[in-house]
Amino acid sequence: NRRALDAYEGERAKLYASLKLAGLERAPAQIAVFADEAPAEGHGLGNHSYDHSDFTKISEAEMLGQLDRTEAIVQRMAGVGLKPYFRPPFGAYNDLVRSILARRGYQLLYWTLDSADWREEFSVQDVVNRVSGQTQAGSIVVFHGYADKTAKALPSIIQRLKAKGLCFRTLGEALP
């Protein structure tokens, strides 16, 4: 959400947003926040499927449809693509998923730390403590833009990580 982007911008940090678009086709302003404003501010974008289906439990045709539909919507609405990164819903993938992603020009992106911002029982402070306590050089931390607590937690997380001497890079800078 815009508040999360603002937290990164205020600290000169960068994020990578993987987009799941089910329901957002009817809310182009929401897509524009990530698909238009984020790249202009130096943040990266990637594909996260259309409706968050577990790719290990759907057919090849369904996977291709999910990838292509999400890519086409963002391309049509914001004029930008989502390649090369794909973050699998639920973190679920197998050899078939990897093969299909490669054929479509995607690189599988996986995180090293789940912020747990999606967990109802986690408070803002729990998220801050978890991420700032477990992040190390090279970490890829997954956050969820819909979680209001994410936007609230980010300024403290960023400040704590900077105090630990960590810096922020885009995936394109950090990954081979």
Secondary structure, DSSP 8 states (H G I E B T S, - for coil): -HHHHHHHHHTT---EEEE--TTGGG-HHHHHIIIIIHHHTT-EEEE--SS---GGGS-HHHHHHHHHHHHHHHHHHHS---TTEE--GGG---HHHHHHHHHTT-EE---SEE--TT-TT--HHHHHHHHHHH--TT--EE--TT-HHHHHHHHHHHHHHHHTT-----HHHH--
